[in-house]
Amino acid sequence: MSRIGNQSIPIPSDVSVNIEGLKVMVEGPKGSLTHSFVGDIAIDESGNTLIVTRNSEDSADRAFHGLARSLLANMVQGVKHGFHKTLDLVGVGYRVQQTGEAITLDVMLSHLVVVEPLDGVKIEVEGNNKINISGYDKQVVGQMAASIRKVRPPNVYTGKGIRYSDETVRLKPGKSARRA
């Protein structure tokens, strides 16, 4: 029994859902998303809710049941409200600049790093050390944030680097602390 898969997904009034077998297209004010699902599941629209059911008790189908429901819920939420991630640059001399749609990172490398946004993603710079990433596809927003963070991940000894705004970096003691 999938607790997540059995929950229904409410469809807001300004979101339209088109179901063709296991291919689902969701359109809303922020954009449109299409996804083809796998497994022996059924997606039904009844009134203003979506219901995902599985047709067999096979192990793979049970696993895809909750996944399919979560992906559908993220699609509906994305085209209605969108998703948002915030990155902070921590360190002396670490800064970011907006250059058109792209951003330029100066994170103490031998060169400046220019990051172009993916399709459906908007990158905004707040001040010179905060990056706001927003879009309607949760996977693409997360991928964009991860690729920017990968340029200079937080150092475990000093804490310097690019981190998510809600991320906590636990600092390791240095060499001198271990000797004592």
C-alpha positions in Angstrom: 0.0 0.0 0.0 1.5 3.3 -1.1 0.5 6.1 1.2 1.8 8.8 -1.2 0.5 7.1 -4.3 -3.1 6.8 -2.9 -3.4 10.5 -2.3 -5.4 12.5 -4.9 -3.9 15.6 -6.6 -6.2 18.6 -6.7 -6.1 20.5 -10.1 -6.4 24.3 -9.8 -8.9 26.1 -12.0 -6.3 27.7 -14.3 -4.4 24.4 -14.9 -5.5 22.0 -17.7 -4.4 18.4 -17.8 -4.4 16.2 -21.0 -4.0 12.4 -20.4 -3.3 10.1 -23.3 -2.6 6.7 -21.8 0.6 7.1 -19.8 1.6 10.4 -21.4 0.4 13.5 -19.4 0.5 17.1 -20.5 -0.1 19.8 -17.9 -0.5 23.5 -18.9 -0.8 26.4 -16.6 0.1 30.1 -16.2 3.8 29.5 -15.8 4.2 27.1 -18.8 3.5 23.5 -19.9 5.1 20.2 -18.9 4.9 16.8 -20.6 5.9 13.5 -19.1 5.6 9.8 -20.2 5.2 7.5 -17.2 6.2 3.8 -17.1 4.9 0.8 -15.3 1.4 -0.7 -15.0 -0.3 2.3 -13.6 -3.4 4.2 -14.6 -3.9 8.0 -14.4 -7.5 9.2 -14.2 -9.0 12.7 -14.0 -12.2 12.8 -12.1 -13.7 16.3 -11.7 -10.9 18.6 -10.6 -8.6 15.8 -9.1 -6.0 13.4 -10.5 -5.9 9.9 -9.2 -3.0 7.4 -9.8 -3.8 3.7 -9.4 -1.7 0.7 -10.0 -3.0 -2.3 -11.9 -0.8 -5.0 -10.4 1.0 -5.7 -7.1 4.4 -6.3 -8.8 7.3 -4.9 -6.9 8.3 -2.4 -9.7 4.7 -1.2 -10.2 4.4 -0.6 -6.4 7.6 1.5 -6.6 6.4 3.5 -9.6 3.0 4.2 -8.0 4.2 6.7 -5.5 6.8 8.1 -7.9 4.2 8.8 -10.6 2.0 10.5 -8.1 4.8 12.7 -6.8 5.9 13.6 -10.4 2.3 14.6 -11.3 1.9 16.7 -8.2 5.2 18.5 -9.0 4.0 19.1 -12.5 0.8 20.7 -11.3 2.5 22.7 -8.7 5.2 23.9 -11.1 2.9 25.2 -13.8 0.7 26.9 -11.2 3.2 28.4 -8.7 6.7 27.4 -9.9 9.8 26.3 -7.9 12.5 28.4 -6.3 16.1 27.8 -5.0 18.5 30.2 -3.4 22.3 30.0 -3.4 24.7 32.0 -1.2 28.3 32.7 -2.0 30.3 32.6 1.2 33.9 33.8 1.3 36.0 36.9 1.0 36.2 38.0 -2.7 33.4 35.6 -3.8 30.9 37.5 -5.9 28.4 37.1 -8.7 27.2 39.4 -11.5 24.2 39.3 -13.8 25.2 39.5 -17.4 22.0 39.5 -19.4 20.3 36.2 -18.8 23.5 34.5 -17.6 25.6 35.1 -14.5 29.3 35.5 -14.0 30.9 33.9 -11.0 34.1 35.1 -9.4 35.0 32.5 -6.9 38.8 32.7 -6.6 39.5 30.5 -9.6 42.0 31.5 -12.3 39.1 32.5 -14.5 35.6 33.9 -14.3 32.9 31.2 -14.7 29.9 32.2 -16.9 26.7 30.1 -16.3 23.9 30.2 -18.9 20.4 29.3 -17.7 18.7 26.2 -18.9 15.4 26.4 -20.8 12.5 27.4 -18.5 14.8 28.7 -15.8 15.3 32.3 -14.7 18.4 33.3 -12.7 18.5 36.5 -10.8 21.3 38.0 -8.7 20.5 39.7 -5.4 23.4 41.9 -4.2 26.7 40.4 -5.1 26.5 37.1 -3.1 23.0 35.7 -3.5 21.6 33.8 -6.5 17.8 33.2 -7.0 16.9 30.4 -9.4 13.2 29.9 -10.4 11.3 28.0 -12.9 8.3 25.7 -13.5 10.1 22.3 -13.8 11.4 21.1 -10.4 14.0 18.8 -11.9 15.5 21.6 -14.1 15.6 24.1 -11.3 17.4 21.6 -9.0 19.8 20.7 -11.8 20.6 24.3 -12.5 21.2 25.0 -8.7 23.4 21.9 -8.4 25.5 22.8 -11.5 26.1 26.3 -10.1 27.0 24.9 -6.6 29.4 22.4 -8.3 31.6 25.3 -9.5 32.9 25.8 -5.9 31.2 23.6 -3.3 31.6 24.6 0.4 35.0 23.8 1.9 34.7 21.6 5.0 37.5 23.3 6.8 36.7 27.0 6.2 33.1 27.0 5.0 33.9 29.1 1.9 32.1 28.3 -1.3 28.7 28.2 -2.9 25.9 26.7 -0.8 22.2 26.5 -0.7 20.7 29.2 1.6 19.2 26.5 3.9 22.3 24.3 3.9 24.3 23.9 7.1 28.0 23.2 6.6 29.6 21.4 9.5 33.2 22.5 9.8 35.9 19.9 10.5 38.7 20.8 13.0 42.0 21.5 11.4 45.3 19.8 11.8 46.2 21.8 14.9 43.0 20.8 16.7 43.7 17.1 16.2 47.1 17.3 17.9 45.8 18.7 21.1 
